[in-house]
């Protein structure tokens, strides 16, 4: 367990809590548990000095003295001290994920897959910066950078989707990385043609169904 401090400044005062880093990061993504995230239910002005925040200040600033409610607000909006070795570990894991994904889903001009070693060398040669965010949100940019070094392309599936108007704002973020063309219909529905990497198709459908509650219509377009 990695314990870190999260600080939030409000109205000239700093409120500080001690959390489990992994669980706190999950909360920022909307999946964590606040009870598991808080190492202690005490809200401090400064964790290191043990200076405990007054109930008067907590009530004035947060409208409550409930440490779970306050703790979640601090985690979501505060400044988290993330150790450099933890950041490096996360970057290495994301790098390995990208190499694994490309070696399984990318091919050369003769439709032959690349080895993980060749992918790794090419990433290094192209000086590709792997970001700590989902692969689907950066894979197209990574491919473009790699194409300066090697002839590489993704095996993709062309998919046509129709998204009901009430879900189109949230769904747009899901389809945007793969967007080939889009058309807004007279009833407000969004119709789009996408090129989705074959290795991400199942994840794409899961994400699309989540944001549209299963109401989107999709069909594969034969190339």
C-alpha positions in Angstrom: 0.0 0.0 0.0 1.3 3.4 -1.0 0.1 6.2 1.4 0.1 9.8 0.1 -1.3 13.1 1.1 -4.0 15.0 -0.8 -4.4 18.7 -0.2 -7.3 21.0 -1.1 -7.1 24.8 -0.6 -10.4 26.6 0.1 -10.9 30.2 1.3 -7.3 30.6 2.4 -7.1 27.4 4.3 -5.5 24.0 3.3 -7.3 20.8 4.1 -5.1 17.6 4.1 -5.9 13.9 4.2 -3.9 10.7 4.1 -5.0 8.1 1.5 -4.2 4.8 -0.1 -2.9 6.0 -3.5 -4.3 3.2 -5.6 -7.8 3.5 -4.2 -7.8 7.3 -4.3 -6.9 7.1 -8.1 -9.8 4.7 -8.6 -12.1 7.3 -6.9 -10.9 9.9 -9.4 -12.0 7.5 -12.1 -15.3 6.9 -10.5 -14.7 3.3 -9.4 -13.1 3.5 -5.9 -14.3 3.1 -2.4 -13.9 6.1 0.0 -13.8 3.9 3.1 -10.9 1.9 1.6 -9.2 5.1 0.3 -9.0 7.0 3.6 -6.1 5.8 5.9 -7.7 7.8 8.7 -11.0 9.6 9.0 -9.4 12.7 10.4 -9.3 15.8 8.3 -6.1 17.8 8.9 -4.8 21.3 8.0 -1.4 19.5 7.7 -1.0 15.7 7.9 2.7 15.8 8.7 2.4 18.1 11.6 -0.8 16.4 12.8 -2.7 19.8 12.8 -6.4 18.7 12.9 -8.9 20.9 11.0 -11.6 22.4 13.3 -15.2 21.4 13.0 -16.1 25.0 12.5 -14.0 25.3 9.4 -15.2 22.0 8.0 -18.8 23.0 8.4 -18.2 26.4 6.9 -16.2 25.2 3.9 -17.8 21.8 3.2 -21.2 22.2 4.8 -20.6 19.0 6.8 -18.2 17.3 9.2 -18.7 13.9 7.6 -15.1 12.8 6.9 -16.2 10.5 4.1 -18.0 13.2 2.2 -15.2 15.7 2.8 -12.5 13.1 2.0 -14.1 12.3 -1.4 -14.3 16.0 -2.3 -10.6 16.5 -1.4 -9.6 13.4 -3.4 -11.5 14.5 -6.5 -10.5 18.2 -6.5 -7.2 18.3 -4.5 -3.5 18.0 -5.2 -2.2 14.5 -4.8 1.4 13.8 -4.0 2.3 10.9 -6.3 5.8 9.5 -5.8 8.1 9.6 -8.8 8.8 5.8 -8.6 5.0 5.1 -8.7 4.7 7.3 -11.8 7.6 5.5 -13.5 6.1 2.1 -12.7 2.7 3.2 -14.2 4.5 4.5 -17.3 6.4 1.2 -17.7 3.2 -0.8 -17.4 1.4 1.4 -20.0 4.5 1.0 -22.3 4.3 -2.8 -22.1 0.6 -2.7 -22.7 1.1 -0.7 -25.9 3.9 -3.0 -27.1 1.7 -6.1 -26.4 -1.3 -4.5 -28.2 0.7 -3.5 -31.3 2.4 -6.8 -31.6 -1.0 -8.5 -31.6 -2.9 -6.1 -33.8 -0.5 -4.2 -36.1 1.0 -5.5 -39.3 3.5 -4.4 -42.0 2.9 -3.7 -45.6 2.7 -7.5 -46.3 0.1 -8.0 -43.5 2.7 -9.7 -41.3 2.8 -9.0 -37.5 5.7 -7.3 -35.9 7.6 -8.9 -33.0 7.4 -7.1 -29.5 11.2 -6.5 -29.9 10.7 -4.7 -33.2 7.8 -2.6 -31.8 9.9 -1.6 -28.8 12.9 -0.5 -30.9 10.6 1.5 -33.2 8.9 3.2 -30.3 12.3 4.2 -29.0 13.6 5.3 -32.4 10.4 7.4 -32.9 10.7 8.8 -29.4 7.0 8.1 -28.8 5.6 9.5 -25.6 3.2 6.9 -24.1 0.6 8.7 -22.0 -1.0 7.3 -18.9 -4.4 7.0 -20.4 -6.4 4.3 -22.2 -4.8 2.8 -25.3 -7.8 3.5 -27.5 -7.4 7.3 -26.8 -3.8 7.4 -28.1 -3.2 4.4 -30.4 -3.9 6.4 -33.6 -1.4 9.0 -32.7 1.2 6.3 -31.7 0.7 4.6 -35.1 1.3 7.9 -36.9 4.5 8.4 -35.1 5.7 4.9 -35.8 4.9 5.2 -39.5 7.9 7.6 -39.7 10.1 4.6 -38.8 8.4 1.5 -40.1 5.5 0.7 -42.5 2.8 -0.2 -39.9 -0.9 -0.2 -39.9 -3.7 -1.5 -37.7 -6.0 -4.4 -38.6 -9.3 -2.6 -38.3 -13.0 -3.3 -38.6 -15.3 -0.7 -40.2 -18.4 -0.2 -38.1 -21.5 1.9 -38.8 -23.3 3.1 -35.7 -26.5 5.0 -35.1 -26.8 6.7 -31.7 -30.1 8.1 -30.4 -30.1 11.9 -29.9 -30.3 11.7 -26.1 -27.1 9.7 -25.8 -25.1 11.3 -28.6 -23.2 13.9 -26.4 -21.7 11.2 -24.1 -21.3 8.7 -26.9 -19.3 11.1 -29.0 -16.3 10.8 -26.8 -16.4 7.0 -27.2 -16.6 7.0 -31.0 -14.3 10.1 -31.7 -11.0 8.2 -31.7 -12.2 6.0 -34.5 -14.3 8.4 -36.5 -14.1 8.2 -40.3 -17.3 10.2 -41.1 -20.4 11.5 -39.2 -23.9 12.6 -40.1 -26.4 14.3 -37.8 -29.9 13.1 -38.9 -33.0 15.2 -38.9 -34.3 13.6 -35.7 -31.1 14.5 -33.8 -29.6 11.0 -34.0 -25.9 10.6 -34.8 -24.9 8.3 -37.6 -21.2 7.6 -37.9 -18.8 5.3 -39.7 -15.8 4.1 -37.6 -12.5 2.3 -38.1 -11.9 0.4 -34.9 -8.7 -1.6 -34.3 -9.7 -5.3 -34.3 -8.2 -5.8 -30.8 -10.4 -3.0 -29.4 -13.7 -4.0 -30.9 -15.1 -5.8 -27.8 -14.0 -2.9 -25.5 -15.5 -0.4 -27.9 -18.9 -2.2 -27.9 -18.8 -2.4 -24.1 -18.1 1.3 -23.7 -20.7 2.3 -26.3 -23.4 0.1 -24.7 -22.6 1.6 -21.3 -23.1 5.2 -22.4 -26.1 4.5 -24.5 -27.7 1.9 -22.2 -27.6 -0.5 -25.1 -29.8 1.7 -27.4 -27.2 2.3 -30.1 -27.5 0.3 -33.4 -24.3 -0.9 -35.0 -23.4 -3.1 -38.0 -20.1 -4.1 -39.5 -19.4 -2.7 -42.9 -17.6 -5.0 -45.3 -14.5 -3.4 -46.8 
